[in-house]
């Protein structure tokens, strides 16, 4: 059994792909215009479905995308939004959530840190 295990680990053709490599179809992994353009499409659709869906969210892989997406929200007169960071090991991702309601200044925001 040990010899079979050694054969598996020594043969790169039988080695499974790394966990951090993309494992989807190209049309699922890439959007013309990049991630910001993809989120812009979601924001546009969120204006149509604002009465049916309460909260819209997205996760970004590049810090430089945050300000661009926030600008798009403001351009679309979306006032009620927030952003956060997710840290897992050496990887950081950024999340943005929004809804179509007017900003309510009387409610409190609660942040949970896990």
Secondary structure, DSSP 8 states (H G I E B T S, - for coil): -HHHHHHHHH-TTTS---TTS--S-HHHH--TTHHHHHHHHHHHHHHHSTTT-S-EEEEES-THHHHHHHHHHHHTT--EEEEEEEEETTEEEEEEEEESS---TTS-------
